[in-house]
Amino acid sequence: MPTAYVLIKVAAGAESWVFEALKRIEGIEEVNVVYGEYDIIAKVNAQNMNDLRDIVIKQIRSVNGIVKTETFIIAVSSIKYPTAEKLS
C-alpha cells in the first residue's frame, strides 16, 4: 500500500477552493495548508502504484487552481518500520 506526500502550488486566491476539493478525493488522508514554496501538502494512501498514479495525475492535477505538483513516495516510515534495521 503506497503512501505519498503531494506538494501543491495553487494560483493566488485559490487556496480555499483547492483545499476543499482535495478533501473530497478518495485516497487523500490529509490536506494541510502550509507556508513556503508550496501552498498545500496532501497525504495520499493508495491500494497500489497504479491507484496512486491515478489519484495524482487524474484527480489531484485536474483540480482547477492547481499550478504545480511534486510527489514524494514514502520509502521507509517510522510508523511502519519503527527500527533502523529496515534501512539496511
C-alpha positions as CSV (number, residue, x, y, z in Angstrom):
1,M,0.0,0.0,0.0
2,P,2.0,3.0,-1.2
3,T,1.8,6.3,0.6
4,A,2.9,9.7,-0.8
5,Y,3.0,13.3,0.1
6,V,2.0,15.6,-2.8
7,L,3.2,19.2,-2.6
8,I,0.9,21.5,-4.4
9,K,1.3,25.1,-5.7
10,V,-2.0,26.9,-6.4
11,A,-3.0,30.0,-8.2
12,A,-3.2,33.1,-6.0
13,G,-6.5,33.2,-4.1
14,A,-7.4,29.6,-4.9
15,E,-6.2,28.0,-1.7
16,S,-9.7,27.6,-0.1
17,W,-11.2,26.1,-3.2
18,V,-8.4,23.7,-3.8
19,F,-8.3,22.7,-0.1
20,E,-12.0,21.8,-0.1
21,A,-11.8,20.0,-3.5
22,L,-8.8,17.8,-2.3
23,K,-10.6,16.8,0.9
24,R,-13.3,15.1,-1.3
25,I,-10.9,12.9,-3.2
26,E,-10.9,9.3,-2.1
27,G,-7.4,8.2,-1.1
28,I,-6.3,11.6,0.3
29,E,-5.9,11.1,4.0
30,E,-4.8,14.6,5.0
31,V,-4.8,18.1,3.4
32,N,-2.7,20.8,5.0
33,V,-2.2,24.5,4.0
34,V,1.4,25.4,4.5
35,Y,3.7,28.4,4.1
36,G,6.6,28.3,1.7
37,E,7.2,27.5,-1.9
38,Y,4.2,25.2,-1.9
39,D,0.7,26.1,-0.6
40,I,-0.8,22.7,0.2
41,I,0.6,19.3,1.2
42,A,-1.7,16.3,0.7
43,K,-1.0,12.8,2.2
44,V,-2.2,10.1,-0.2
45,N,-2.7,6.4,0.6
46,A,-3.4,4.1,-2.3
47,Q,-4.0,0.4,-2.8
48,N,-1.2,0.1,-5.3
49,M,1.1,2.2,-7.5
50,N,-1.5,2.3,-10.4
51,D,-4.1,3.7,-8.0
52,L,-1.5,6.2,-6.7
53,R,-0.7,7.4,-10.2
54,D,-4.5,7.8,-11.0
55,I,-5.1,9.8,-7.8
56,V,-2.2,12.2,-8.5
57,I,-2.5,12.5,-12.3
58,K,-6.2,12.2,-12.9
59,Q,-7.7,13.6,-9.8
60,I,-5.4,15.9,-7.9
61,R,-3.9,17.5,-11.1
62,S,-7.3,18.0,-12.6
63,V,-8.5,20.3,-9.7
64,N,-8.9,23.9,-11.0
65,G,-6.5,26.3,-9.5
66,I,-3.6,23.8,-9.1
67,V,-0.5,25.2,-10.9
68,K,2.2,22.6,-10.0
69,T,2.6,19.4,-8.0
70,E,5.5,17.4,-6.8
71,T,5.1,13.9,-5.4
72,F,7.2,12.2,-2.8
73,I,6.5,8.4,-2.4
74,I,7.4,7.1,1.1
75,A,10.2,4.5,1.0
76,V,10.6,3.9,4.8
77,S,8.4,5.2,7.5
78,S,8.9,5.2,11.3
79,I,5.2,4.3,11.6
80,K,5.5,1.1,9.5
81,Y,9.1,0.3,10.4
82,P,10.0,1.6,13.8
83,T,13.6,0.3,13.9
84,A,16.6,1.3,11.8
85,E,17.3,-2.3,10.7
86,K,14.8,-1.8,7.8
87,L,17.1,0.8,6.3
88,S,19.9,-1.6,5.7
